[in-house]
């Protein structure tokens, strides 16, 4: 590990984030949720969605684009379907309320869809889908945002990187959790390659400003990212827009539907939808170890979890391709990183630590690790 | 159009397919559904899922792997969630029953999930999701099958090409319909390139037998197809397996869970899951042109359809990238082809016409176009 990396204990980092948020007027319970989302992302190695976001959140609160106190209201509640309004407060706070509602409702109705409009940056979607999977449910999550990526074959920015996540419950294996941007990479990967002066970027990352695929780093445009897998990934991005934007009665495409003034590529309002499914509703009659009545109790629910365990093991048992260290299931690397970082600390760059220390200092807190 | 192509009228083709199926003991109503699925795929230009499948279906009926009379039974019915058994009959027949049930139940419950186990080849998934979208609902479809594709980073065949489809309802625009294999291409594209003696295949299609990506046609293996977009597409394939296989209590991974004897790469049993969502459940109170009460009636439902129309137009209004004829929405090319082929006939190769004529002759029917 280089000189410019510091290892920070997760609990120390969490306390620091809570302290800064508290200083800016975020209520204690809400600050705890936001900090948990960021620390969990850092623990799992999803650094783009970790504590580096604190500076952005503080700047947005100071600019009035993000409300320190998140007030979530119910627009419609029809049992299996709910539409919430996130009040342009913290996405994590509305997101936790939404996923917990989706968990509760799927248990009652078999499946549920909870949509949130007028929310903001959610952090990593895996945070929410994993929570539902750990509660025994299948969960899907769709989220949209500012207009920064053109559609396949176009030059006009109309979508965000439109993330999609799912998680599957397990019995003995860690939950399976998939969380992707529907672009091949985030725009900052292209920007970083330019800054480093890399001659080329991998095929499939970005187009030039005419929309032609390129591996020439200097010609590649972070405003012309490619969709993963070309038109097929574009189709997934469109589904995300149709769910998180249109269904959640939020902004979508060129349509602004927010009390926030920032629009288009500066749009802060995000919509999202969580779909949860109770797999015990699909157990065969007479199944369920120790139960035998298939009535959807704990034992019948285990049928599905056991299947996902089996599938994970089937995948791990596959012969690896030449040069591959073995077949992975989504979320596996992140689970391993989390265990390691919980034990050893979270590696943060000196620059990021300095940034956090500045925020801490302004909040009257001591520097990290001091 | 070359000498080896014949243009066949859709209604003539439909009658021929029904005639052959009838000869093999498929009840009239069921034969009509199977024929409709195949003719619709041919009309939309999805030739791989059209009338060329008739020979396979007849061979499977003769081998006893596909029952001529499809008997669908209800395993569990809990309102918003239903598990059906397709009785190893025609996938199209069970599929139509399943999607119609998913439409009915989403209207009652806001959303629904209908899973089918012990079914067989469904034809194109778009056939089912479009039906739900035309009924005003959002629909998702997941289907698995025989073990013919290794996971990302592996050499052991464990998944099928695991198709995924969605469709979105519209008001004035044609419905948006996405229907993909989660592999970049089907195996027969690699086989055809080998037969033609093409020197190379496009990057991203297939690996060699060691699992290394290759563009060398002769080294590429149709048993080592690549997932669209690499690990991201593999993650979608895994979701399909977890839904269509595990949730539908059907075969998945290496687990056989079927009365059929054919297993693994010869597996005929397929599972699938349809999820339907009624977007009128998410209309804002007071919205809906002419309604004003947001109560989920026809007018409120129009809110979402109007949004999808807007999104389609946003996409069409995008500046095209250099060399692109314009931005397309999923299903658009297929809608255009359908209109053209309805008017001009469906182009079938002479070889396919000869195959159909042989089946017709055995059934005591006249040759196509005779």
Interface residues (C-beta under 8 A of the other chain):
Chain A: X75 X76 X78 X79 X80 X81 X83 X109 X110 X111 X112 X113 X115 X138 X150 X151 X152 X153 X154 X155 X156 X158 X166 X168 X176 X178 X180 X184 X203 X204 X207 X210 X211 X212 X227 X228 X229 X230 X231 X232 X233 X235 X236 X238 X239 X241 X242 X243 X245 X246 X247 X248 X249 X252 X253 X254 X255 X275 X277 X278 X279 X281 X282 X283 X284 X285 X294 X296 X303 X304 X307 X308 X310 X311 X314 X315 X317 X318 X319 X320 X321 X322 X323 X324 X325 X326 X327 X328 X329 X330
Chain B: X75 X76 X78 X79 X80 X81 X83 X109 X110 X111 X112 X113 X115 X138 X150 X151 X152 X153 X154 X155 X156 X158 X166 X168 X176 X178 X180 X184 X203 X204 X207 X210 X211 X212 X227 X228 X229 X230 X231 X232 X233 X235 X236 X238 X239 X241 X242 X243 X245 X246 X247 X248 X249 X252 X253 X254 X255 X275 X277 X278 X279 X281 X282 X283 X284 X285 X294 X296 X303 X304 X307 X308 X310 X311 X314 X315 X317 X318 X319 X320 X321 X322 X323 X324 X325 X326 X327 X328 X329 X330
